Amino acid sequence: MSLSLLIIGVGFMGGSFALALRRGGFEGKIYGIDVSPEVIDRAKKLGVIEDGSDKLEDVGRFSPSIIVLASPVRTFEGIAKGIKPFLKDETIVTDLGSVKGRLVLRLEDILGPRFVGGHPIAGTEKSGVENSFGDLFEGRKVIITPTERTDREALEEVVKLWKLTGGKVEFMDPLLHDWVFGAVSHLPHAVAFALIDALVEMSDGVDLFQYPGAGFKDFTRIAASDPVMWRDIFLENRENLLKALEVYQRSLQRLKALIEEGREEELTEYLREARSRRISLE
């Protein structure tokens, strides 16, 4: 008997996950639930899902083997409570959220040991199911965050799904996950949004956005990301993000002092060290 899948939140990430599974050979039915009936209609027309609904209670009608939460992360707990009465004992629930940590533990409390936390390290600044594409996860890391309570069979099934998408699975403690990605993902997004805000304030008498170079566009590309999604990420991982912002502010203050005081050698070393670290990523 083939598996069936239900995606809750049929946007860019949820849509790309569905297309990636099809590309990888997934043969079961794929359904969708979204708050917007228009999104469901669009997803069906695009062939992303076979059927869908804007009502959580239709989880029971679709009776999926696996449910994937792909909506903004601060909706997860409400959705989990809403679908709980309609789940079969064997139903697996996983997610695509960028925050894990204590959220994973709270979802386990609601859904039980067949909840498996997941976070694909992939995406673009675009949103909407119409921008989904099937090779988004090819060769990308996918972080799965099991706990001591996680059902082993459920974990294996989630790993199999991600392998179908072309993702490279790694395991990580959920609390460690939020510290790591608070630094390498959430902080850069916060900085990009703040840089745009700074230029808005500085555009007094001249519109600075009329003169962006390629570097500015590359650096701030991620500030074009979905505001609701990133609002939820910032608030859900606020503790780790605030710590990262404090460290960033200290580094920025050090740079400001080196420039202000004209300390050429130290400024050169500051820039050289940053350049070396960046090159090492390639």
One Martini backbone bead per residue (centre of mass of N, CA, C, O) as a GRO file, in nm:
protein
  282
    1MET     BB    1   0.093   0.038   0.025
    2SER     BB    2   0.073   0.358  -0.036
    3LEU     BB    3   0.149   0.664   0.035
    4SER     BB    4   0.018   0.959   0.189
    5LEU     BB    5  -0.003   1.324   0.148
    6LEU     BB    6  -0.006   1.623   0.365
    7ILE     BB    7  -0.016   1.973   0.308
    8ILE     BB    8   0.032   2.247   0.537
    9GLY     BB    9   0.092   2.491   0.338
   10VAL     BB   10   0.073   2.600  -0.001
   11GLY     BB   11   0.361   2.705  -0.082
   12PHE     BB   12   0.674   2.715  -0.171
   13MET     BB   13   0.774   2.481   0.012
   14GLY     BB   14   0.538   2.282  -0.013
   15GLY     BB   15   0.542   2.271  -0.323
   16SER     BB   16   0.838   2.178  -0.356
   17PHE     BB   17   0.807   1.915  -0.203
   18ALA     BB   18   0.603   1.783  -0.390
   19LEU     BB   19   0.775   1.803  -0.653
   20ALA     BB   20   1.022   1.647  -0.541
   21LEU     BB   21   0.879   1.381  -0.492
   22ARG     BB   22   0.791   1.328  -0.782
   23ARG     BB   23   1.077   1.340  -0.900
   24GLY     BB   24   1.167   1.087  -0.698
   25GLY     BB   25   0.891   0.876  -0.711
   26PHE     BB   26   0.636   0.945  -0.581
   27GLU     BB   27   0.309   0.758  -0.578
   28GLY     BB   28   0.133   0.902  -0.405
   29LYS     BB   29  -0.083   1.102  -0.267
   30ILE     BB   30  -0.134   1.469  -0.285
   31TYR     BB   31  -0.223   1.702  -0.044
   32GLY     BB   32  -0.407   2.009   0.062
   33ILE     BB   33  -0.380   2.280   0.309
   34ASP     BB   34  -0.542   2.608   0.319
   35VAL     BB   35  -0.668   2.921   0.396
   36SER     BB   36  -0.669   2.940   0.076
   37PRO     BB   37  -0.864   2.859  -0.190
   38GLU     BB   38  -0.687   2.981  -0.418
   39VAL     BB   39  -0.435   2.813  -0.359
   40ILE     BB   40  -0.560   2.539  -0.410
   41ASP     BB   41  -0.640   2.588  -0.703
   42ARG     BB   42  -0.356   2.652  -0.805
   43ALA     BB   43  -0.219   2.383  -0.717
   44LYS     BB   44  -0.396   2.204  -0.898
   45LYS     BB   45  -0.332   2.338  -1.175
   46LEU     BB   46  -0.010   2.282  -1.131
   47GLY     BB   47   0.019   1.981  -0.995
   48VAL     BB   48   0.093   1.968  -0.683
   49ILE     BB   49  -0.200   1.869  -0.629
   50GLU     BB   50  -0.498   1.671  -0.622
   51ASP     BB   51  -0.609   1.786  -0.347
   52GLY     BB   52  -0.822   2.013  -0.137
   53SER     BB   53  -0.831   2.257   0.144
   54ASP     BB   54  -0.958   2.505   0.405
   55LYS     BB   55  -0.990   2.254   0.614
   56LEU     BB   56  -0.876   2.077   0.882
   57GLU     BB   57  -1.098   1.846   0.900
   58ASP     BB   58  -0.999   1.712   0.618
   59VAL     BB   59  -0.799   1.512   0.725
   60GLY     BB   60  -1.006   1.282   0.752
   61ARG     BB   61  -1.071   1.255   0.445
   62PHE     BB   62  -0.770   1.198   0.348
   63SER     BB   63  -0.603   1.007   0.527
   64PRO     BB   64  -0.298   1.035   0.592
   65SER     BB   65   0.023   0.916   0.652
   66ILE     BB   66   0.141   1.214   0.598
   67ILE     BB   67   0.231   1.522   0.762
   68VAL     BB   68   0.300   1.865   0.650
   69LEU     BB   69   0.441   2.147   0.789
   70ALA     BB   70   0.428   2.477   0.584
   71SER     BB   71   0.390   2.701   0.772
   72PRO     BB   72   0.415   2.922   0.989
   73VAL     BB   73   0.553   2.845   1.298
   74ARG     BB   74   0.320   2.989   1.482
   75THR     BB   75   0.093   2.772   1.369
   76PHE     BB   76   0.157   2.480   1.465
   77GLU     BB   77   0.004   2.440   1.734
   78GLY     BB   78  -0.281   2.496   1.630
   79ILE     BB   79  -0.277   2.275   1.416
   80ALA     BB   80  -0.219   2.034   1.597
   81LYS     BB   81  -0.481   2.064   1.762
   82GLY     BB   82  -0.677   2.050   1.511
   83ILE     BB   83  -0.576   1.749   1.402
   84LYS     BB   84  -0.570   1.540   1.632
   85PRO     BB   85  -0.871   1.410   1.608
   86PHE     BB   86  -0.789   1.296   1.291
   87LEU     BB   87  -0.578   1.095   1.379
   88LYS     BB   88  -0.399   0.831   1.340
   89ASP     BB   89  -0.181   0.633   1.505
   90GLU     BB   90   0.014   0.611   1.228
   91THR     BB   91   0.057   0.902   1.194
   92ILE     BB   92   0.272   1.130   1.041
   93VAL     BB   93   0.461   1.419   1.160
   94THR     BB   94   0.596   1.706   0.997
   95ASP     BB   95   0.844   1.962   0.892
   96LEU     BB   96   0.977   2.300   0.748
   97GLY     BB   97   1.099   2.453   0.975
   98SER     BB   98   1.338   2.703   1.110
   99VAL     BB   99   1.226   2.598   1.388
  100LYS     BB  100   1.273   2.421   1.692
  101GLY     BB  101   1.336   2.324   1.980
  102ARG     BB  102   1.071   2.376   2.187
  103LEU     BB  103   0.868   2.323   1.960
  104VAL     BB  104   0.912   2.021   1.941
  105LEU     BB  105   0.820   1.957   2.231
  106ARG     BB  106   0.531   2.071   2.200
  107LEU     BB  107   0.447   1.886   1.963
  108GLU     BB  108   0.486   1.622   2.113
  109ASP     BB  109   0.270   1.674   2.328
  110ILE     BB  110   0.040   1.672   2.110
  111LEU     BB  111   0.134   1.425   1.889
  112GLY     BB  112   0.377   1.271   1.971
  113PRO     BB  113   0.628   1.038   1.854
  114ARG     BB  114   0.529   1.095   1.533
  115PHE     BB  115   0.700   1.342   1.555
  116VAL     BB  116   0.918   1.513   1.306
  117GLY     BB  117   1.173   1.719   1.280
  118GLY     BB  118   1.228   1.970   1.008
  119HIS     BB  119   1.509   2.129   0.797
  120PRO     BB  120   1.559   2.286   0.510
  121ILE     BB  121   1.853   2.416   0.339
  122ALA     BB  122   1.631   2.600   0.166
  123GLY     BB  123   1.575   2.869  -0.072
  124THR     BB  124   1.406   3.177  -0.128
  125GLU     BB  125   1.258   3.497  -0.166
  126LYS     BB  126   1.024   3.353  -0.257
  127SER     BB  127   0.665   3.316  -0.299
  128GLY     BB  128   0.453   3.080  -0.359
  129VAL     BB  129   0.341   2.815  -0.548
  130GLU     BB  130   0.423   2.935  -0.836
  131ASN     BB  131   0.751   2.913  -0.739
  132SER     BB  132   0.781   2.628  -0.748
  133PHE     BB  133   1.039   2.358  -0.729
  134GLY     BB  134   1.183   2.026  -0.764
  135ASP     BB  135   1.517   2.112  -0.705
  136LEU     BB  136   1.562   2.261  -0.429
  137PHE     BB  137   1.698   1.997  -0.253
  138GLU     BB  138   1.934   1.938  -0.424
  139GLY     BB  139   2.214   1.881  -0.222
  140ARG     BB  140   2.081   1.960   0.043
  141LYS     BB  141   2.041   2.022   0.357
  142VAL     BB  142   1.881   1.817   0.618
  143ILE     BB  143   1.736   1.878   0.926
  144ILE     BB  144   1.699   1.642   1.188
  145THR     BB  145   1.509   1.642   1.523
  146PRO     BB  146   1.538   1.419   1.731
  147THR     BB  147   1.430   1.243   2.014
  148GLU     BB  148   1.374   1.025   2.269
  149ARG     BB  149   1.059   0.998   2.163
  150THR     BB  150   1.108   0.913   1.884
  151ASP     BB  151   0.992   0.732   1.636
  152ARG     BB  152   1.166   0.520   1.435
  153GLU     BB  153   0.974   0.474   1.197
  154ALA     BB  154   0.910   0.768   1.143
  155LEU     BB  155   1.199   0.856   1.090
  156GLU     BB  156   1.252   0.674   0.843
  157GLU     BB  157   1.027   0.794   0.662
  158VAL     BB  158   1.137   1.084   0.654
  159VAL     BB  159   1.411   1.018   0.533
  160LYS     BB  160   1.302   0.896   0.269
  161LEU     BB  161   1.169   1.150   0.163
  162TRP     BB  162   1.429   1.328   0.148
  163LYS     BB  163   1.579   1.144  -0.051
  164LEU     BB  164   1.381   1.190  -0.287
  165THR     BB  165   1.461   1.509  -0.309
  166GLY     BB  166   1.799   1.512  -0.261
  167GLY     BB  167   1.863   1.525   0.023
  168LYS     BB  168   2.093   1.581   0.304
  169VAL     BB  169   2.101   1.408   0.590
  170GLU     BB  170   2.081   1.544   0.925
  171PHE     BB  171   2.151   1.539   1.273
  172MET     BB  172   1.989   1.730   1.548
  173ASP     BB  173   1.953   1.906   1.808
  174PRO     BB  174   1.702   2.130   1.860
  175LEU     BB  175   1.860   2.341   2.032
  176LEU     BB  176   2.111   2.362   1.855
  177HIS     BB  177   1.973   2.448   1.599
  178ASP     BB  178   1.885   2.741   1.704
  179TRP     BB  179   2.171   2.846   1.736
  180VAL     BB  180   2.290   2.799   1.457
  181PHE     BB  181   2.045   2.945   1.286
  182GLY     BB  182   2.055   3.211   1.434
  183ALA     BB  183   2.339   3.278   1.305
  184VAL     BB  184   2.332   3.171   0.979
  185SER     BB  185   2.021   3.289   0.920
  186HIS     BB  186   1.863   3.492   1.104
  187LEU     BB  187   2.073   3.717   1.118
  188PRO     BB  188   2.105   3.789   0.814
  189HIS     BB  189   1.810   3.869   0.779
  190ALA     BB  190   1.804   4.094   0.987
  191VAL     BB  191   2.026   4.266   0.852
  192ALA     BB  192   1.884   4.310   0.580
  193PHE     BB  193   1.635   4.451   0.688
  194ALA     BB  194   1.793   4.680   0.839
  195LEU     BB  195   1.936   4.802   0.592
  196ILE     BB  196   1.685   4.896   0.450
  197ASP     BB  197   1.586   5.077   0.682
  198ALA     BB  198   1.833   5.266   0.682
  199LEU     BB  199   1.793   5.373   0.386
  200VAL     BB  200   1.524   5.500   0.435
  201GLU     BB  201   1.630   5.708   0.647
  202MET     BB  202   1.862   5.824   0.442
  203SER     BB  203   1.630   5.918   0.232
  204ASP     BB  204   1.708   6.256   0.229
  205GLY     BB  205   1.642   6.398  -0.088
  206VAL     BB  206   1.742   6.100  -0.168
  207ASP     BB  207   1.706   5.804  -0.354
  208LEU     BB  208   1.901   5.531  -0.283
  209PHE     BB  209   1.734   5.310  -0.460
  210GLN     BB  210   1.857   5.430  -0.744
  211TYR     BB  211   2.184   5.318  -0.654
  212PRO     BB  212   2.230   5.014  -0.682
  213GLY     BB  213   2.441   4.763  -0.656
  214ALA     BB  214   2.526   4.439  -0.674
  215GLY     BB  215   2.601   4.407  -0.376
  216PHE     BB  216   2.339   4.511  -0.256
  217LYS     BB  217   2.152   4.305  -0.393
  218ASP     BB  218   2.284   4.050  -0.282
  219PHE     BB  219   2.269   4.115   0.027
  220THR     BB  220   1.935   4.196   0.014
  221ARG     BB  221   1.763   3.965  -0.110
  222ILE     BB  222   1.638   3.841   0.166
  223ALA     BB  223   1.445   4.100   0.213
  224ALA     BB  224   1.223   3.961   0.004
  225SER     BB  225   1.097   3.800   0.205
  226ASP     BB  226   0.862   3.670   0.398
  227PRO     BB  227   0.739   3.846   0.663
  228VAL     BB  228   0.575   3.634   0.823
  229MET     BB  229   0.782   3.412   0.840
  230TRP     BB  230   1.008   3.595   0.979
  231ARG     BB  231   0.856   3.685   1.220
  232ASP     BB  232   0.819   3.399   1.340
  233ILE     BB  233   1.116   3.327   1.362
  234PHE     BB  234   1.212   3.558   1.543
  235LEU     BB  235   1.011   3.496   1.781
  236GLU     BB  236   1.070   3.187   1.825
  237ASN     BB  237   1.406   3.269   1.823
  238ARG     BB  238   1.481   3.516   2.009
  239GLU     BB  239   1.709   3.435   2.201
  240ASN     BB  240   1.925   3.365   1.984
  241LEU     BB  241   1.902   3.623   1.811
  242LEU     BB  242   1.977   3.830   2.031
  243LYS     BB  243   2.262   3.719   2.078
  244ALA     BB  244   2.360   3.757   1.787
  245LEU     BB  245   2.308   4.067   1.775
  246GLU     BB  246   2.509   4.141   1.998
  247VAL     BB  247   2.762   4.040   1.853
  248TYR     BB  248   2.725   4.212   1.598
  249GLN     BB  249   2.732   4.487   1.738
  250ARG     BB  250   3.025   4.457   1.840
  251SER     BB  251   3.154   4.429   1.561
  252LEU     BB  252   3.048   4.699   1.450
  253GLN     BB  253   3.179   4.876   1.667
  254ARG     BB  254   3.466   4.801   1.599
  255LEU     BB  255   3.462   4.906   1.310
  256LYS     BB  256   3.390   5.196   1.378
  257ALA     BB  257   3.646   5.254   1.550
  258LEU     BB  258   3.860   5.201   1.331
  259ILE     BB  259   3.759   5.427   1.146
  260GLU     BB  260   3.746   5.670   1.342
  261GLU     BB  261   4.071   5.620   1.430
  262GLY     BB  262   4.253   5.521   1.184
  263ARG     BB  263   4.327   5.197   1.203
  264GLU     BB  264   4.476   5.049   0.955
  265GLU     BB  265   4.591   4.770   1.039
  266GLU     BB  266   4.339   4.668   1.194
  267LEU     BB  267   4.142   4.701   0.961
  268THR     BB  268   4.282   4.513   0.765
  269GLU     BB  269   4.262   4.260   0.949
  270TYR     BB  270   3.958   4.253   0.972
  271LEU     BB  271   3.909   4.220   0.663
  272ARG     BB  272   4.092   3.974   0.613
  273GLU     BB  273   3.947   3.775   0.798
  274ALA     BB  274   3.671   3.792   0.662
  275ARG     BB  275   3.762   3.708   0.381
  276SER     BB  276   3.875   3.429   0.455
  277ARG     BB  277   3.609   3.311   0.564
  278ARG     BB  278   3.446   3.345   0.303
  279ILE     BB  279   3.625   3.177   0.109
  280SER     BB  280   3.592   2.902   0.274
  281LEU     BB  281   3.292   2.846   0.160
  282GLU     BB  282   3.370   2.756  -0.146
   0.00000   0.00000   0.00000
